[in-house]
Amino acid sequence: MAELPLLVAVGGAHVDRRGQVAGRYRPGASNPGTMREEVGGGAFNAARSAVQLGLEVALVSARGGDAAGTTVAEAIGEAGIADLSATFLDRATPTYTSLIDETGEQIAGLADMGLYDAVLGRILVRRPVRRALGQADAVLADANLPAAALASLAALAGAKPLFAIAVSPAKVVRLASLLPRLACLFMNRAEAAALAGADPQASPRNLARMLCAHGLARGVITGGPHAVTAFDAGQVFALTPPAPRAVADVTGAGDALAGATVAALVLGVEFQTALRQGVAAAVLAVETPRVVPELKTGRLDHLAAAAAMEHL
């Protein structure tokens, strides 16, 4: 049996807490609702999608020596992903807490992720990590890595395709100096505007053209329930996803899109077809309360075929 292509994912793997308001959200007041806890993180979420779709995946992250760290380690193993992460016994595992409204849309999020800033750069020099990067067919990073660590990762990746996930408007700017190096960057509209130094109300089409001018050859800009705008070698197009059966939780949809698209690209699929798979994975993510959807289903292909494409 032929070996599967190897993707090394570097970045967030932490505890996600998602509180959903039971009725109409009232700012500045106590809101009844429910709290769910699951292991997430941009790199880990995308890695779980990629491994479902036919890649071998190794994950590089950092966690604390607490119960949450044990939970994260167990989740990585259960996903069938090789764990190259480091555990720091005297530190707490990073967490992300999200508050979402009754429709599944996010109200606010709080990222407690100082450990990533402190140690992810140091982890990259470890021998098992360097060995895996040398053997990888592609590398995926999220912007939880500080800028210096991202630059080091790009150097270690060499000529291999380097994909990236923006994570947040505050962190995407860490990728600014690496734009000409990236094989594709996945971001939402607010993150694209922050990276381009543009008005947050700028159209996705204009943001795509600005980012092209900054040296990014290929990128994907999501717009919640609206069309995904993508650009490739100067060509801009929009892909409108089919409507989900229901909106359970939008958390993780962008990571599912990134992981599924990257998996297809690494397997040799052309960009527009790969993005259709990514958009379909995002729809499935929205339909489930879990962070990562089940992708080994015929519905993925059906949703991919149903996405409507328009050149801009």
Phi, psi and omega in degrees: 000134181292147177290145177283149174300144183258125173250126173259119180255133184232126177147220191286133169212099190210184180273125174259126173245127183234114177259126180247127179290137184285327180229213179292131180289132178242108181300144176072015182225165174283126183246125175293149180176196181231151179241129176242150180229133183205156176280129180219214185113138185307306182296317182292317178300312179297321180298321180294325175292316183296321182290329176294333188257017167111012176253151164276135185229136170242140184243134176242116179210190179220145178212168179267173180268043182245183181297324178297322178297320176297319179298318179297314181300318179295321180294322178297315178297317181296333180281354181077028182251135176290131186258109177252020183284164177247144178250130179249106192297334184265010183239159177270145177292136177302153178222156172228124180246125182239137174251123183239152182274184186292343179269355182095359179274146183285136174266313180199159177221149179230119181255118176252086193226033180300333181298322180299315180299324186282327193233344186299326177297322181290327182294329184297336182274355180293144187302314180298327179290315179296323178296315180296319178297325178292331181268348188293149170272336178199161181231139177235127179236149167250164187278018167290341175285139173295163186303318181295321178292323176297319178296319177296319179297318179299320179294318180292328180289338179064231182270002181292149176302132179243112179260156182215150175244132189290325179077303182198161176301326181289329186261338185298332181296343176296340181269358190305317184284349184257003186306316180294343183272340189282138175284328175189141176242131180254126185206164170261181187296319180295321179292320178298319179295319179297319181292321181279349185067038187247167173300130179302341179270001179300146181291150177304324179298315179292322177298319178300316181292323177295318181291326173300317180294335177276359175107000179274113185283329185217131180204164180228127180242113180273158183223043182063232180282355183272184183297147171273128177259131180227154177220147185208113178054042176090347178268132181245135178214161179242142179235113182269119182285150172294153182293137176291157177298322177199156177259108178269314184191127181277350182301130176089355182296317179295325178291321177297318178300314181296312183297318181289322178294314180299318179303314180295318180296317180295330178277003173097010180281143179290160195300311184297321177291320178298319180293326175302317178297319179296317179297319178298318178297322179295320178297316178297325178295320180295328184283345184245146175286349177282154180294319183243125182279167171279119186256345181279072184211149179296340180295331177300312180295322179297314180294321179298317181292332185276347180293132183266129183251141179219130176277135184257000000 
